[in-house]
């Protein structure tokens, strides 16, 4: 997608998009929201920088969890709970 195409979609000038992309200027909150929802970008790293130390594996898992439906998430949750219970049994 070109800067011109993106500017048209978010109703901004191509120059504004260029400044945001190249010069690191911060977009307005509305534009920021449009961009992160359009491109499915996680904003946790911007709002919670202390959590930014997560491992690459944790980031990949989080991205995969985002693509699961509620039924699949319940399976993952049950699996994690079973793993925690097994670990507690080993530690005891």
DOBA-690414 format. One record per residue: residue in one letter; residue number from 1; x, y, z negated of N, C-alpha, C in turn. Coordinates in nm, 2 decimals. Each point is the difference from the previous one (the first is absolute). Example, Ala and Ser with C-alpha at 12.3 -4.5 7.8 and 13.67 -1.06 7.14 Angstrom:
% residues 2
<residuo: A; num: 1; n_px: 1.32; n_py: -0.57; n_pz: -0.78; ca_px: -0.09; ca_py: 0.12; ca_pz: 0.00; c_px: 0.09; c_py: 0.12; c_pz: 0.00>
<residuo: S; num: 2; n_px: -0.04; n_py: 0.11; n_pz: 0.07; ca_px: 0.09; ca_py: 0.11; ca_pz: 0.00; c_px: -0.08; c_py: 0.11; c_pz: -0.08>
This chain:
% residues 92
<residuo: X; num: 1; n_px: 0.08; n_py: -0.12; n_pz: 0.00; ca_px: -0.08; ca_py: 0.12; ca_pz: 0.00; c_px: 0.09; c_py: 0.12; c_pz: 0.00>
<residuo: X; num: 2; n_px: -0.03; n_py: 0.10; n_pz: 0.08; ca_px: 0.08; ca_py: 0.12; ca_pz: 0.01; c_px: -0.05; c_py: 0.10; c_pz: -0.10>
<residuo: X; num: 3; n_px: 0.09; n_py: 0.10; n_pz: -0.03; ca_px: -0.04; ca_py: 0.10; ca_pz: -0.09; c_px: -0.12; c_py: 0.08; c_pz: 0.05>
<residuo: X; num: 4; n_px: -0.02; n_py: 0.02; n_pz: 0.13; ca_px: -0.11; ca_py: 0.06; ca_pz: 0.05; c_px: -0.13; c_py: -0.07; c_pz: -0.02>
<residuo: X; num: 5; n_px: 0.01; n_py: -0.13; n_pz: 0.02; ca_px: -0.12; ca_py: -0.09; ca_pz: -0.02; c_px: -0.04; c_py: 0.00; c_pz: -0.15>
<residuo: X; num: 6; n_px: 0.10; n_py: -0.01; n_pz: -0.09; ca_px: -0.03; ca_py: 0.00; ca_pz: -0.14; c_px: -0.06; c_py: 0.14; c_pz: -0.04>
<residuo: X; num: 7; n_px: 0.06; n_py: 0.11; n_pz: 0.05; ca_px: -0.05; ca_py: 0.13; ca_pz: -0.03; c_px: -0.15; c_py: 0.02; c_pz: 0.04>
<residuo: X; num: 8; n_px: -0.03; n_py: -0.06; n_pz: 0.11; ca_px: -0.14; ca_py: 0.01; ca_pz: 0.04; c_px: -0.09; c_py: -0.07; c_pz: -0.09>
<residuo: X; num: 9; n_px: 0.04; n_py: -0.12; n_pz: -0.04; ca_px: -0.08; ca_py: -0.09; ca_pz: -0.09; c_px: -0.03; c_py: 0.07; c_pz: -0.14>
<residuo: X; num: 10; n_px: 0.11; n_py: 0.06; n_pz: -0.06; ca_px: -0.01; ca_py: 0.06; ca_pz: -0.13; c_px: -0.03; c_py: 0.15; c_pz: 0.01>
<residuo: X; num: 11; n_px: -0.03; n_py: 0.05; n_pz: 0.11; ca_px: -0.04; ca_py: 0.14; ca_pz: 0.02; c_px: 0.11; c_py: 0.09; c_pz: -0.05>
<residuo: X; num: 12; n_px: 0.12; n_py: -0.02; n_pz: 0.04; ca_px: 0.11; ca_py: 0.09; ca_pz: -0.03; c_px: 0.08; c_py: 0.03; c_pz: 0.13>
<residuo: X; num: 13; n_px: 0.09; n_py: 0.09; n_pz: -0.01; ca_px: 0.08; ca_py: 0.03; ca_pz: 0.12; c_px: 0.11; c_py: -0.10; c_pz: 0.01>
<residuo: X; num: 14; n_px: 0.05; n_py: -0.02; n_pz: 0.12; ca_px: 0.11; ca_py: -0.09; ca_pz: 0.01; c_px: 0.13; c_py: 0.05; c_pz: -0.07>
<residuo: X; num: 15; n_px: 0.01; n_py: 0.13; n_pz: -0.01; ca_px: 0.11; ca_py: 0.06; ca_pz: -0.07; c_px: -0.01; c_py: -0.03; c_pz: -0.15>
<residuo: X; num: 16; n_px: -0.12; n_py: 0.00; n_pz: -0.06; ca_px: -0.01; ca_py: -0.04; ca_pz: -0.14; c_px: 0.04; c_py: -0.14; c_pz: -0.02>
<residuo: X; num: 17; n_px: -0.04; n_py: -0.09; n_pz: 0.09; ca_px: 0.03; ca_py: -0.14; ca_pz: -0.01; c_px: 0.15; c_py: -0.02; c_pz: 0.01>
<residuo: X; num: 18; n_px: 0.07; n_py: 0.08; n_pz: 0.09; ca_px: 0.14; ca_py: -0.01; ca_pz: 0.01; c_px: 0.07; c_py: 0.05; c_pz: -0.12>
<residuo: X; num: 19; n_px: -0.05; n_py: 0.11; n_pz: -0.07; ca_px: 0.06; ca_py: 0.05; ca_pz: -0.12; c_px: -0.01; c_py: -0.11; c_pz: -0.11>
<residuo: X; num: 20; n_px: -0.11; n_py: -0.06; n_pz: -0.01; ca_px: -0.02; ca_py: -0.10; ca_pz: -0.10; c_px: 0.09; c_py: -0.12; c_pz: 0.02>
<residuo: X; num: 21; n_px: 0.02; n_py: -0.04; n_pz: 0.12; ca_px: 0.08; ca_py: -0.12; ca_pz: 0.04; c_px: 0.15; c_py: 0.03; c_pz: -0.01>
<residuo: X; num: 22; n_px: 0.04; n_py: 0.11; n_pz: 0.06; ca_px: 0.14; ca_py: 0.02; ca_pz: 0.01; c_px: 0.06; c_py: 0.09; c_pz: -0.11>
<residuo: X; num: 23; n_px: -0.07; n_py: 0.10; n_pz: -0.04; ca_px: 0.06; ca_py: 0.09; ca_pz: -0.10; c_px: -0.04; c_py: -0.04; c_pz: -0.15>
<residuo: X; num: 24; n_px: -0.08; n_py: -0.10; n_pz: -0.01; ca_px: -0.04; ca_py: -0.04; ca_pz: -0.14; c_px: -0.10; c_py: 0.09; c_pz: -0.07>
<residuo: X; num: 25; n_px: -0.06; n_py: 0.09; n_pz: 0.08; ca_px: -0.10; ca_py: 0.08; ca_pz: -0.07; c_px: -0.12; c_py: -0.09; c_pz: -0.04>
<residuo: X; num: 26; n_px: -0.07; n_py: 0.04; n_pz: -0.11; ca_px: -0.11; ca_py: -0.08; ca_pz: -0.05; c_px: -0.13; c_py: 0.04; c_pz: 0.07>
<residuo: X; num: 27; n_px: -0.08; n_py: -0.10; n_pz: 0.04; ca_px: -0.13; ca_py: 0.04; ca_pz: 0.06; c_px: -0.10; c_py: 0.04; c_pz: -0.11>
<residuo: X; num: 28; n_px: -0.11; n_py: 0.05; n_pz: 0.04; ca_px: -0.10; ca_py: 0.03; ca_pz: -0.09; c_px: -0.06; c_py: -0.13; c_pz: -0.05>
<residuo: X; num: 29; n_px: -0.07; n_py: 0.00; n_pz: -0.12; ca_px: -0.05; ca_py: -0.12; ca_pz: -0.05; c_px: -0.10; c_py: -0.07; c_pz: 0.09>
<residuo: X; num: 30; n_px: -0.08; n_py: 0.08; n_pz: 0.07; ca_px: -0.09; ca_py: -0.06; ca_pz: 0.10; c_px: 0.07; c_py: -0.07; c_pz: 0.11>
<residuo: X; num: 31; n_px: 0.10; n_py: 0.06; n_pz: 0.06; ca_px: 0.08; ca_py: -0.06; ca_pz: 0.10; c_px: 0.07; c_py: -0.12; c_pz: -0.05>
<residuo: X; num: 32; n_px: 0.06; n_py: 0.01; n_pz: -0.12; ca_px: 0.07; ca_py: -0.12; ca_pz: -0.06; c_px: -0.10; c_py: -0.11; c_pz: -0.01>
<residuo: X; num: 33; n_px: -0.12; n_py: 0.02; n_pz: -0.05; ca_px: -0.10; ca_py: -0.10; ca_pz: -0.01; c_px: -0.03; c_py: -0.06; c_pz: 0.13>
<residuo: X; num: 34; n_px: -0.02; n_py: 0.08; n_pz: 0.10; ca_px: -0.03; ca_py: -0.05; ca_pz: 0.14; c_px: 0.11; c_py: -0.09; c_pz: 0.05>
<residuo: X; num: 35; n_px: 0.12; n_py: 0.04; n_pz: -0.02; ca_px: 0.11; ca_py: -0.08; ca_pz: 0.05; c_px: 0.02; c_py: -0.13; c_pz: -0.07>
<residuo: X; num: 36; n_px: -0.01; n_py: 0.00; n_pz: -0.14; ca_px: 0.02; ca_py: -0.13; ca_pz: -0.07; c_px: -0.11; c_py: -0.10; c_pz: 0.02>
<residuo: X; num: 37; n_px: -0.12; n_py: 0.05; n_pz: 0.02; ca_px: -0.11; ca_py: -0.09; ca_pz: 0.03; c_px: 0.00; c_py: -0.05; c_pz: 0.14>
<residuo: X; num: 38; n_px: 0.04; n_py: 0.09; n_pz: 0.09; ca_px: 0.01; ca_py: -0.04; ca_pz: 0.14; c_px: 0.10; c_py: -0.11; c_pz: 0.03>
<residuo: X; num: 39; n_px: 0.12; n_py: 0.02; n_pz: -0.07; ca_px: 0.11; ca_py: -0.10; ca_pz: 0.02; c_px: 0.01; c_py: -0.10; c_pz: -0.11>
<residuo: X; num: 40; n_px: -0.09; n_py: 0.00; n_pz: -0.09; ca_px: 0.00; ca_py: -0.10; ca_pz: -0.11; c_px: 0.13; c_py: 0.00; c_pz: -0.08>
<residuo: X; num: 41; n_px: 0.04; n_py: 0.12; n_pz: -0.04; ca_px: 0.12; ca_py: 0.01; ca_pz: -0.07; c_px: -0.02; c_py: 0.01; c_pz: -0.15>
<residuo: X; num: 42; n_px: 0.07; n_py: -0.07; n_pz: -0.08; ca_px: -0.01; ca_py: 0.00; ca_pz: -0.15; c_px: 0.06; c_py: 0.13; c_pz: -0.05>
<residuo: X; num: 43; n_px: -0.07; n_py: 0.07; n_pz: -0.08; ca_px: 0.05; ca_py: 0.13; ca_pz: -0.05; c_px: 0.05; c_py: -0.01; c_pz: -0.15>
<residuo: X; num: 44; n_px: 0.00; n_py: -0.12; n_pz: -0.05; ca_px: 0.05; ca_py: -0.02; ca_pz: -0.14; c_px: 0.14; c_py: 0.05; c_pz: -0.02>
<residuo: X; num: 45; n_px: 0.09; n_py: -0.01; n_pz: 0.10; ca_px: 0.13; ca_py: 0.05; ca_pz: -0.01; c_px: 0.01; c_py: 0.15; c_pz: -0.02>
<residuo: X; num: 46; n_px: -0.10; n_py: 0.07; n_pz: 0.05; ca_px: 0.00; ca_py: 0.14; ca_pz: -0.01; c_px: -0.06; c_py: 0.05; c_pz: -0.13>
<residuo: X; num: 47; n_px: -0.10; n_py: -0.07; n_pz: -0.05; ca_px: -0.07; ca_py: 0.04; ca_pz: -0.12; c_px: 0.06; c_py: -0.07; c_pz: -0.12>
<residuo: X; num: 48; n_px: 0.06; n_py: -0.11; n_pz: 0.01; ca_px: 0.06; ca_py: -0.07; ca_pz: -0.11; c_px: 0.14; c_py: -0.04; c_pz: 0.03>
<residuo: X; num: 49; n_px: 0.09; n_py: 0.10; n_pz: 0.00; ca_px: 0.14; ca_py: -0.02; ca_pz: 0.04; c_px: 0.07; c_py: -0.10; c_pz: -0.09>
<residuo: X; num: 50; n_px: -0.04; n_py: -0.01; n_pz: -0.13; ca_px: 0.07; ca_py: -0.09; ca_pz: -0.09; c_px: -0.03; c_py: -0.15; c_pz: 0.04>
<residuo: X; num: 51; n_px: -0.11; n_py: -0.02; n_pz: 0.06; ca_px: -0.03; ca_py: -0.14; ca_pz: 0.05; c_px: 0.08; c_py: -0.03; c_pz: 0.13>
<residuo: X; num: 52; n_px: 0.07; n_py: 0.10; n_pz: 0.05; ca_px: 0.06; ca_py: -0.02; ca_pz: 0.13; c_px: 0.12; c_py: -0.10; c_pz: 0.00>
<residuo: X; num: 53; n_px: 0.04; n_py: -0.04; n_pz: -0.12; ca_px: 0.11; ca_py: -0.09; ca_pz: -0.01; c_px: -0.04; c_py: -0.15; c_pz: 0.02>
<residuo: X; num: 54; n_px: -0.12; n_py: -0.02; n_pz: 0.05; ca_px: -0.04; ca_py: -0.14; ca_pz: 0.03; c_px: 0.09; c_py: -0.07; c_pz: 0.10>
<residuo: X; num: 55; n_px: 0.01; n_py: -0.13; n_pz: -0.01; ca_px: 0.08; ca_py: -0.07; ca_pz: 0.09; c_px: -0.07; c_py: 0.00; c_pz: 0.14>
<residuo: X; num: 56; n_px: 0.08; n_py: -0.03; n_pz: 0.10; ca_px: -0.06; ca_py: -0.01; ca_pz: 0.13; c_px: -0.10; c_py: -0.12; c_pz: 0.01>
<residuo: X; num: 57; n_px: 0.02; n_py: -0.10; n_pz: -0.07; ca_px: -0.09; ca_py: -0.12; ca_pz: -0.01; c_px: -0.13; c_py: 0.05; c_pz: -0.05>
<residuo: X; num: 58; n_px: 0.00; n_py: 0.07; n_pz: -0.11; ca_px: -0.13; ca_py: 0.05; ca_pz: -0.06; c_px: -0.07; c_py: 0.09; c_pz: 0.10>
<residuo: X; num: 59; n_px: 0.07; n_py: 0.08; n_pz: 0.07; ca_px: -0.06; ca_py: 0.09; ca_pz: 0.10; c_px: -0.07; c_py: -0.08; c_pz: 0.11>
<residuo: X; num: 60; n_px: 0.07; n_py: -0.10; n_pz: 0.05; ca_px: -0.06; ca_py: -0.09; ca_pz: 0.10; c_px: -0.12; c_py: -0.07; c_pz: -0.05>
<residuo: X; num: 61; n_px: 0.00; n_py: -0.05; n_pz: -0.12; ca_px: -0.11; ca_py: -0.07; ca_pz: -0.06; c_px: -0.12; c_py: 0.10; c_pz: -0.01>
<residuo: X; num: 62; n_px: 0.03; n_py: 0.12; n_pz: -0.05; ca_px: -0.11; ca_py: 0.10; ca_pz: -0.01; c_px: -0.06; c_py: 0.03; c_pz: 0.13>
<residuo: X; num: 63; n_px: 0.08; n_py: 0.01; n_pz: 0.10; ca_px: -0.06; ca_py: 0.03; ca_pz: 0.14; c_px: -0.08; c_py: -0.12; c_pz: 0.05>
<residuo: X; num: 64; n_px: 0.04; n_py: -0.12; n_pz: -0.03; ca_px: -0.08; ca_py: -0.12; ca_pz: 0.04; c_px: -0.13; c_py: -0.01; c_pz: -0.08>
<residuo: X; num: 65; n_px: 0.00; n_py: 0.04; n_pz: -0.13; ca_px: -0.12; ca_py: 0.00; ca_pz: -0.08; c_px: -0.10; c_py: 0.09; c_pz: 0.06>
<residuo: X; num: 66; n_px: 0.04; n_py: 0.11; n_pz: 0.05; ca_px: -0.09; ca_py: 0.10; ca_pz: 0.06; c_px: -0.08; c_py: -0.05; c_pz: 0.11>
<residuo: X; num: 67; n_px: 0.04; n_py: -0.11; n_pz: 0.07; ca_px: -0.07; ca_py: -0.05; ca_pz: 0.11; c_px: -0.09; c_py: -0.12; c_pz: -0.03>
<residuo: X; num: 68; n_px: -0.01; n_py: -0.03; n_pz: -0.13; ca_px: -0.08; ca_py: -0.11; ca_pz: -0.04; c_px: -0.14; c_py: 0.04; c_pz: -0.04>
<residuo: X; num: 69; n_px: -0.10; n_py: -0.09; n_pz: 0.01; ca_px: -0.14; ca_py: 0.04; ca_pz: -0.04; c_px: -0.01; c_py: -0.04; c_pz: -0.15>
<residuo: X; num: 70; n_px: -0.12; n_py: 0.02; n_pz: -0.05; ca_px: -0.02; ca_py: -0.02; ca_pz: -0.15; c_px: 0.02; c_py: -0.15; c_pz: -0.04>
<residuo: X; num: 71; n_px: -0.05; n_py: -0.09; n_pz: 0.09; ca_px: 0.01; ca_py: -0.14; ca_pz: -0.03; c_px: 0.14; c_py: -0.04; c_pz: 0.00>
<residuo: X; num: 72; n_px: 0.08; n_py: 0.04; n_pz: 0.09; ca_px: 0.14; ca_py: -0.03; ca_pz: 0.01; c_px: 0.08; c_py: 0.06; c_pz: -0.12>
<residuo: X; num: 73; n_px: -0.04; n_py: 0.12; n_pz: -0.04; ca_px: 0.07; ca_py: 0.06; ca_pz: -0.11; c_px: -0.03; c_py: -0.08; c_pz: -0.13>
<residuo: X; num: 74; n_px: -0.12; n_py: -0.05; n_pz: -0.02; ca_px: -0.03; ca_py: -0.08; ca_pz: -0.11; c_px: 0.09; c_py: -0.13; c_pz: -0.01>
<residuo: X; num: 75; n_px: 0.03; n_py: -0.06; n_pz: 0.12; ca_px: 0.08; ca_py: -0.11; ca_pz: 0.00; c_px: 0.15; c_py: 0.03; c_pz: -0.04>
<residuo: X; num: 76; n_px: 0.04; n_py: 0.12; n_pz: 0.05; ca_px: 0.14; ca_py: 0.04; ca_pz: -0.04; c_px: 0.00; c_py: 0.03; c_pz: -0.15>
<residuo: X; num: 77; n_px: -0.10; n_py: 0.07; n_pz: -0.05; ca_px: -0.01; ca_py: 0.03; ca_pz: -0.14; c_px: 0.00; c_py: -0.13; c_pz: -0.09>
<residuo: X; num: 78; n_px: -0.07; n_py: -0.10; n_pz: 0.04; ca_px: 0.00; ca_py: -0.13; ca_pz: -0.07; c_px: 0.13; c_py: -0.06; c_pz: 0.00>
<residuo: X; num: 79; n_px: 0.07; n_py: 0.00; n_pz: 0.12; ca_px: 0.13; ca_py: -0.05; ca_pz: 0.01; c_px: 0.10; c_py: 0.06; c_pz: -0.09>
<residuo: X; num: 80; n_px: 0.00; n_py: 0.14; n_pz: -0.01; ca_px: 0.09; ca_py: 0.07; ca_pz: -0.09; c_px: -0.03; c_py: -0.03; c_pz: -0.14>
<residuo: X; num: 81; n_px: -0.13; n_py: -0.01; n_pz: -0.04; ca_px: -0.03; ca_py: -0.04; ca_pz: -0.14; c_px: 0.05; c_py: -0.14; c_pz: -0.03>
<residuo: X; num: 82; n_px: -0.01; n_py: -0.09; n_pz: 0.09; ca_px: 0.05; ca_py: -0.14; ca_pz: -0.02; c_px: 0.15; c_py: 0.00; c_pz: -0.02>
<residuo: X; num: 83; n_px: 0.07; n_py: 0.08; n_pz: 0.08; ca_px: 0.14; ca_py: 0.02; ca_pz: -0.01; c_px: 0.04; c_py: 0.05; c_pz: -0.13>
<residuo: X; num: 84; n_px: -0.07; n_py: 0.11; n_pz: -0.05; ca_px: 0.03; ca_py: 0.06; ca_pz: -0.13; c_px: -0.02; c_py: -0.10; c_pz: -0.11>
<residuo: X; num: 85; n_px: -0.11; n_py: -0.08; n_pz: 0.01; ca_px: -0.03; ca_py: -0.10; ca_pz: -0.11; c_px: 0.11; c_py: -0.11; c_pz: 0.00>
<residuo: X; num: 86; n_px: 0.04; n_py: -0.04; n_pz: 0.12; ca_px: 0.11; ca_py: -0.10; ca_pz: 0.00; c_px: 0.13; c_py: 0.05; c_pz: -0.06>
<residuo: X; num: 87; n_px: 0.03; n_py: 0.13; n_pz: 0.03; ca_px: 0.12; ca_py: 0.06; ca_pz: -0.06; c_px: -0.01; c_py: 0.01; c_pz: -0.15>
<residuo: X; num: 88; n_px: -0.12; n_py: 0.04; n_pz: -0.05; ca_px: -0.02; ca_py: 0.01; ca_pz: -0.14; c_px: 0.02; c_py: -0.14; c_pz: -0.07>
<residuo: X; num: 89; n_px: -0.05; n_py: -0.11; n_pz: 0.07; ca_px: 0.01; ca_py: -0.13; ca_pz: -0.05; c_px: 0.15; c_py: -0.04; c_pz: -0.01>
<residuo: X; num: 90; n_px: 0.08; n_py: 0.03; n_pz: 0.10; ca_px: 0.14; ca_py: -0.03; ca_pz: 0.01; c_px: 0.07; c_py: 0.08; c_pz: -0.11>
<residuo: X; num: 91; n_px: -0.03; n_py: 0.12; n_pz: -0.03; ca_px: 0.07; ca_py: 0.08; ca_pz: -0.10; c_px: -0.04; c_py: -0.04; c_pz: -0.14>
<residuo: X; num: 92; n_px: -0.11; n_py: -0.07; n_pz: -0.02; ca_px: -0.04; ca_py: -0.03; ca_pz: -0.14; c_px: 0.07; c_py: -0.13; c_pz: -0.05>
